[in-house]
Amino acid sequence: MTLTDQLQRLIDLDLPAIAGVTPADLAGWVAEVDDQPDGVLAVHPALAPPSALAPLLSRQGKQGFVVHDMTDLDEFRSTPDLVIPDRPLYVMTGIDRGDDMLNWSPEEAVPVIAQRGRTPLTINEGISWLLQQPEVLEPNRCFMCIGSRKPKPKGYDARTPALWISGGTGHDGPARKNAPKVGWCWWRNRHTWLGFASVADRL
């Protein structure tokens, strides 16, 4: 998809109303960046935080949502090693879902991603990717967004954000079965169905 196509997708999802801007504003920001063959538009959290973007996700007719025990989602920030462009909309290139890291812990994944010359996706970037390419989220092939952490007085919160498919159990409720879900996992825990999404560059 071209950036023009992706821009229209965001307009169709009513991002302008959510962000308090106009479609012309979005078009102007997109015009400031160069189209890339594999580029994906990312919505900066200053334009719309992850809690506002999550309900725009959709899968099998089910609306995306944030787990009930992550009311502080918008307090998760990009880690200092990431260079996030200072613009409302920017472009990510070379996104990888990180399937080769299924059943790794975030703690194990971080140094390997860095060794590869890549950086992990933030939760806003992960949601942005799925807004443009919802088919990327597959059963047993979901992903974490460990470029976002919640700062604490000493270090970080032990939770790390992730995107996966709800099984419709527990607090999710059966009505949300198969819906895209923003949740979290512990920093040192492994999950056979969660990889680690990363990006080659941000423009």
C-alpha positions as CSV (number, residue, x, y, z in Angstrom):
1,M,0.0,0.0,0.0
2,T,1.2,3.5,-0.8
3,L,1.3,6.1,1.9
4,T,-1.7,7.7,0.1
5,D,-3.6,4.5,0.5
6,Q,-2.6,4.3,4.1
7,L,-3.6,7.9,4.7
8,Q,-7.1,7.1,3.4
9,R,-7.3,4.1,5.6
10,L,-6.6,6.3,8.7
11,I,-9.2,8.8,7.5
12,D,-11.8,6.0,6.9
13,L,-11.1,4.8,10.5
14,D,-12.0,8.3,11.7
15,L,-8.6,9.1,13.1
16,P,-9.0,12.9,12.4
17,A,-12.0,13.0,14.8
18,I,-10.2,10.9,17.4
19,A,-7.1,13.1,17.3
20,G,-8.9,16.4,17.0
21,V,-7.4,17.3,13.6
22,T,-8.6,17.5,10.0
23,P,-8.0,15.1,7.1
24,A,-6.1,17.9,5.5
25,D,-3.8,18.0,8.5
26,L,-3.1,14.3,8.1
27,A,-2.5,14.7,4.4
28,G,0.0,17.5,5.1
29,W,2.0,15.4,7.5
30,V,2.1,12.5,5.1
31,A,3.4,14.8,2.4
32,E,6.4,15.6,4.5
33,V,7.7,12.0,4.4
34,D,9.0,10.0,1.4
35,D,7.1,6.9,0.3
36,Q,9.0,3.7,0.8
37,P,8.3,0.3,-0.9
38,D,7.7,-1.4,2.5
39,G,6.9,1.7,4.5
40,V,4.1,1.7,7.0
41,L,2.6,4.9,8.6
42,A,3.0,5.1,12.3
43,V,0.8,7.3,14.5
44,H,2.8,9.2,17.1
45,P,1.3,8.9,20.6
46,A,1.2,12.6,20.8
47,L,-1.4,12.6,18.0
48,A,-3.4,9.6,19.4
49,P,-2.3,7.4,22.4
50,P,-2.6,3.6,22.2
51,S,-5.8,3.5,24.2
52,A,-7.5,5.6,21.5
53,L,-6.1,3.6,18.6
54,A,-6.8,0.1,20.0
55,P,-10.6,0.3,19.4
56,L,-9.9,1.0,15.7
57,L,-8.4,-2.5,15.3
58,S,-10.7,-5.1,13.9
59,R,-10.6,-8.8,13.2
60,Q,-13.4,-11.0,12.0
61,G,-15.8,-8.2,12.6
62,K,-14.7,-7.8,16.2
63,Q,-13.4,-4.5,17.6
64,G,-10.0,-4.3,19.2
65,F,-9.7,-3.6,22.9
66,V,-7.3,-3.1,25.8
67,V,-7.3,-5.7,28.7
68,H,-9.1,-4.6,31.8
69,D,-6.0,-4.5,34.0
70,M,-4.0,-2.2,31.7
71,T,-5.8,1.1,32.4
72,D,-2.3,2.7,32.5
73,L,-1.5,1.8,28.9
74,D,-0.9,5.4,27.9
75,E,1.8,5.7,30.6
76,F,4.0,3.3,28.6
77,R,6.7,5.3,26.8
78,S,9.3,4.5,24.1
79,T,12.6,3.4,25.6
80,P,15.6,5.7,25.4
81,D,17.4,3.6,22.8
82,L,14.6,4.4,20.2
83,V,14.7,7.5,18.0
84,I,11.1,8.3,17.3
85,P,10.6,11.0,14.7
86,D,9.2,14.1,16.1
87,R,6.2,14.3,13.8
88,P,2.5,13.3,14.1
89,L,2.8,10.6,11.4
90,Y,6.1,8.9,10.4
91,V,7.1,5.9,8.4
92,M,8.5,2.6,9.6
93,T,10.5,0.4,7.2
94,G,11.6,-3.2,7.4
95,I,9.0,-4.4,10.0
96,D,9.4,-8.0,11.1
97,R,7.0,-9.9,13.4
98,G,9.8,-11.7,15.1
99,D,8.5,-15.3,14.6
100,D,12.0,-16.6,15.1
101,M,11.8,-15.4,18.7
102,L,8.6,-17.2,19.7
103,N,9.0,-18.5,23.2
104,W,11.7,-16.0,24.1
105,S,11.3,-13.6,27.0
106,P,11.5,-9.8,26.4
107,E,14.7,-9.8,28.5
108,E,16.3,-12.3,26.1
109,A,15.0,-10.7,22.9
110,V,16.2,-7.1,23.6
111,P,20.0,-7.7,23.1
112,V,19.5,-9.9,20.0
113,I,17.3,-7.3,18.3
114,A,20.0,-4.7,19.0
115,Q,22.7,-7.0,17.6
116,R,20.8,-7.3,14.4
117,G,20.8,-3.5,14.0
118,R,17.1,-3.2,14.6
119,T,14.9,-1.8,17.3
120,P,11.7,-3.1,18.9
121,L,8.3,-1.7,18.0
122,T,6.4,0.5,20.5
123,I,2.8,-0.3,21.2
124,N,1.6,2.6,19.1
125,E,3.7,1.3,16.2
126,G,2.4,-2.2,16.6
127,I,-1.2,-1.0,16.5
128,S,-0.4,1.3,13.6
129,W,1.0,-1.7,11.7
130,L,-2.2,-3.7,12.3
131,L,-4.4,-0.8,11.3
132,Q,-2.8,-1.0,7.8
133,Q,-2.2,-4.8,7.7
134,P,-4.6,-6.6,10.0
135,E,-3.8,-9.9,8.5
136,V,-0.4,-9.8,10.2
137,L,-2.1,-10.8,13.5
138,E,-2.5,-14.6,13.2
139,P,-3.3,-17.4,15.7
140,N,-0.1,-18.5,17.4
141,R,1.9,-15.8,15.6
142,C,1.3,-12.7,17.6
143,F,3.9,-10.3,18.9
144,M,5.1,-8.1,21.7
145,C,6.0,-4.4,21.5
146,I,8.8,-4.1,23.9
147,G,9.9,-0.7,22.6
148,S,7.3,0.6,25.1
149,R,7.9,0.4,28.9
150,K,6.4,2.2,31.8
151,P,9.0,4.1,33.8
152,K,9.1,3.7,37.6
153,P,11.2,5.6,40.1
154,K,13.7,2.8,39.8
155,G,13.7,1.2,36.4
156,Y,10.6,0.0,34.6
157,D,7.3,-1.7,35.3
158,A,7.7,-5.5,34.9
159,R,4.9,-5.6,32.3
160,T,5.6,-5.3,28.6
161,P,2.8,-4.6,26.0
162,A,1.7,-7.2,23.4
163,L,-0.8,-7.6,20.7
164,W,-2.7,-10.9,20.3
165,I,-6.1,-12.5,19.6
166,S,-8.6,-12.9,22.4
167,G,-9.8,-16.4,23.2
168,G,-13.0,-14.9,24.7
169,T,-12.3,-16.2,28.2
170,G,-12.1,-14.5,31.6
171,H,-12.6,-10.8,31.7
172,D,-12.5,-10.6,27.9
173,G,-15.9,-12.3,27.7
174,P,-17.2,-14.6,24.9
175,A,-18.4,-11.7,22.8
176,R,-14.7,-10.7,22.2
177,K,-13.5,-14.1,21.1
178,N,-11.1,-13.6,18.1
179,A,-10.9,-9.8,18.6
180,P,-7.5,-8.1,18.5
181,K,-6.3,-7.4,22.0
182,V,-3.8,-5.1,23.6
183,G,-2.4,-6.9,26.7
184,W,0.8,-7.4,28.6
185,C,3.3,-10.1,29.6
186,W,6.0,-10.2,32.2
187,W,9.5,-9.1,31.3
188,R,11.1,-12.5,32.1
189,N,8.2,-14.7,30.9
190,R,8.2,-16.7,27.6
191,H,5.2,-17.5,25.4
192,T,5.1,-19.9,22.5
193,W,2.7,-17.7,20.6
194,L,4.4,-14.4,21.0
195,G,7.3,-13.1,18.9
196,F,9.0,-9.7,19.1
197,A,8.2,-7.2,16.4
198,S,11.0,-4.9,15.3
199,V,11.8,-2.3,12.7
200,A,14.8,-1.6,10.6
201,D,14.3,2.2,10.4
202,R,12.0,5.1,11.2
203,L,11.7,8.1,8.9
